[in-house]
Amino acid sequence: MKIVINDDEHNIMIPLPTGAVFSPAVASLSERVARKNGVELPEGCLKELSRAVRDFRRKNGKFCILEVDSSDGEHVEIWV
């Protein structure tokens, strides 16, 4: 996974290990934190989402899940 942020002054790239970000342990932890903060999620939904993203990436290779251009000229991409 890679987060890319570009603007007039800075070009930032933050690499993250995809296996760690979309692991079942991180999904479980994220669900618990979300519930503690009042977000209602069905049981196991983030695990299912993580599995779907991992399976899709294995079959199709890298893909962009977010691409945003701001009015200030900043460009943000998140690649998996």
Secondary structure as the mmCIF struct_conf table of DSSP 4:
data_model
#
loop_
_struct_conf.conf_type_id
_struct_conf.id
_struct_conf.beg_label_comp_id
_struct_conf.beg_label_asym_id
_struct_conf.beg_label_seq_id
_struct_conf.end_label_comp_id
_struct_conf.end_label_asym_id
_struct_conf.end_label_seq_id
STRN STRN1 LYS A 2 ASN A 6
BEND BEND1 ASP A 8 GLU A 9
STRN STRN2 ASN A 11 PRO A 15
HELX_RH_AL_P HELX_RH_AL_P1 THR A 18 VAL A 21
TURN_TY1_P TURN_TY1_P1 PHE A 22 PHE A 22
HELX_RH_AL_P HELX_RH_AL_P2 PRO A 24 LYS A 36
TURN_TY1_P TURN_TY1_P2 ASN A 37 GLY A 38
TURN_TY1_P TURN_TY1_P3 GLU A 43 GLY A 44
HELX_RH_AL_P HELX_RH_AL_P3 CYS A 45 ASN A 60
STRN STRN3 CYS A 64 ASP A 69
TURN_TY1_P TURN_TY1_P4 SER A 71 ASP A 72
BEND BEND2 GLY A 73 GLY A 73
STRN STRN4 HIS A 75 TRP A 79
#
